[in-house]
């Protein structure tokens, strides 16, 4: 059974926002800058012209293996779907905003047209037909690699096996499934990432597999 995730070569991001447009078009997301299933964060630093840097960090729901948004939901609206995708059942959502408060990544918003909380779904409606998400397919610089963590031949596993990566807000213990690839230029990586904790897939694989297997009985079929 697939367990979907995404690796991000964030250094390739040029902040064109094509992913945001594709997401809104594919999923019928409300218009407006504050109504986003995905977005691009910006981090800049350096103290002199010689060491100034600007990094773009595409982000969205991390589809955590241990998702706090699901734990706090009083109605079961927030749930795991097939593929380990975190979703919201709009009919069950009472807009209590508990999930919004619980999410460490600020990945949820209120959709007034649905009268419910909305968020990224990894474009689950198109995965079987196209094999990837709209944001991944439309990216002109190939920032995103989407795939199945349980398929050793998938592009994402091949990438993670060959590159170091980090995850956001690791201290929250949610086991997020957005993996940011460490720049291959070691000097640049040290200068721009500082002391961020880096990982190899061989270190993470067993932990993610164990958590996914524990949660699979909760995965709801579409």
Residue pairs with C-beta under 8 A, 6 or more apart in sequence:
1 82
1 83
1 150
1 216
1 219
2 82
2 83
2 84
2 148
2 150
2 151
3 83
3 84
3 148
3 149
3 150
3 177
3 208
3 212
4 63
4 83
4 84
4 85
4 122
4 127
4 146
4 147
4 148
4 149
4 177
5 63
5 84
5 146
5 147
5 148
5 149
5 156
5 177
5 178
5 179
6 122
6 133
6 136
6 144
6 145
6 146
6 147
6 156
6 177
6 178
6 179
7 144
7 145
7 156
7 159
7 160
7 163
7 165
7 178
7 179
7 180
7 181
8 57
8 58
8 143
8 144
8 145
8 178
8 179
8 180
8 181
9 142
9 143
9 144
9 145
9 181
10 55
10 56
10 57
10 58
10 143
10 180
10 181
11 55
11 181
11 183
12 141
12 142
12 143
13 40
13 56
13 57
13 58
13 141
13 143
14 56
14 140
14 141
15 40
15 42
15 56
16 140
17 40
18 138
18 139
18 140
19 38
19 40
19 58
19 134
19 135
19 136
19 138
19 139
19 143
19 144
20 36
20 38
20 39
20 40
20 135
21 138
22 134
22 135
22 137
22 138
23 29
23 36
23 37
23 38
23 120
23 123
23 134
23 135
24 30
24 31
24 37
25 134
26 123
26 126
26 134
27 37
27 121
27 123
27 134
29 35
29 36
29 37
29 111
29 118
30 111
30 112
30 113
30 118
34 109
35 109
35 111
35 118
36 109
37 60
37 61
37 107
37 118
37 119
37 120
37 121
38 58
38 59
38 60
38 120
38 135
39 58
39 59
39 60
40 56
40 57
40 58
40 59
41 56
41 57
41 58
41 59
42 54
42 55
42 56
42 57
43 54
43 55
43 57
44 52
44 53
44 54
44 55
45 52
45 53
45 192
46 52
46 53
46 191
51 191
53 188
53 191
53 192
55 192
57 180
58 135
58 143
58 144
59 105
59 107
59 168
59 178
60 107
60 119
60 120
60 135
60 178
61 86
61 103
61 105
61 107
61 108
61 119
61 120
61 121
62 105
62 107
62 167
62 168
62 174
62 176
62 177
62 178
63 84
63 85
63 86
63 120
63 122
63 176
63 177
63 178
64 86
64 174
64 175
64 176
64 177
65 84
65 174
65 175
65 176
65 177
65 208
65 211
65 212
65 215
66 173
66 174
66 175
66 211
66 215
67 78
67 80
67 86
67 174
68 102
68 103
68 104
68 172
68 174
69 78
69 86
69 99
69 102
69 103
69 108
70 78
70 79
70 80
70 86
70 99
70 218
71 102
72 78
72 98
72 99
72 101
72 102
73 79
73 98
73 99
74 94
74 96
74 98
75 92
75 93
75 94
76 89
76 92
77 88
77 89
77 90
77 91
77 92
77 93
77 94
77 116
77 117
78 86
78 87
78 88
78 89
78 93
78 99
78 117
79 86
79 87
79 88
79 89
79 218
79 220
80 86
80 87
80 215
80 218
80 219
80 220
81 87
81 121
81 124
81 219
81 220
81 221
81 222
82 124
82 219
82 220
82 221
82 222
83 122
83 124
83 127
83 148
83 219
84 177
84 212
84 215
84 216
84 219
85 121
85 122
85 124
86 119
87 119
87 121
87 124
88 99
88 108
88 116
88 117
88 118
88 119
90 114
90 115
90 116
90 118
91 116
93 115
93 116
93 117
95 110
95 115
95 116
95 117
97 110
97 117
99 108
99 117
100 108
100 109
100 110
100 117
104 169
104 172
104 174
105 168
105 169
105 176
107 119
107 120
108 117
108 118
108 119
109 117
109 118
109 119
110 116
110 117
110 118
111 117
111 118
122 133
122 146
123 132
123 133
123 134
123 135
124 222
126 133
126 134
127 133
130 137
132 146
132 147
133 144
133 146
135 144
136 144
136 145
136 146
145 155
145 156
145 159
146 155
146 156
147 154
147 155
147 156
147 157
148 154
148 156
148 157
149 156
149 157
149 177
149 208
149 209
149 212
150 209
150 212
151 157
156 179
157 201
159 181
160 179
160 201
160 204
161 201
161 202
163 181
163 182
163 184
164 181
164 182
164 198
164 199
164 200
165 179
165 180
165 181
165 182
165 198
165 199
165 201
166 179
166 180
166 182
166 193
166 196
166 197
166 198
166 199
167 176
167 178
167 179
167 180
167 199
168 176
168 178
168 180
169 176
170 176
170 197
175 207
175 208
175 211
177 208
182 189
182 193
182 198
183 189
183 192
183 193
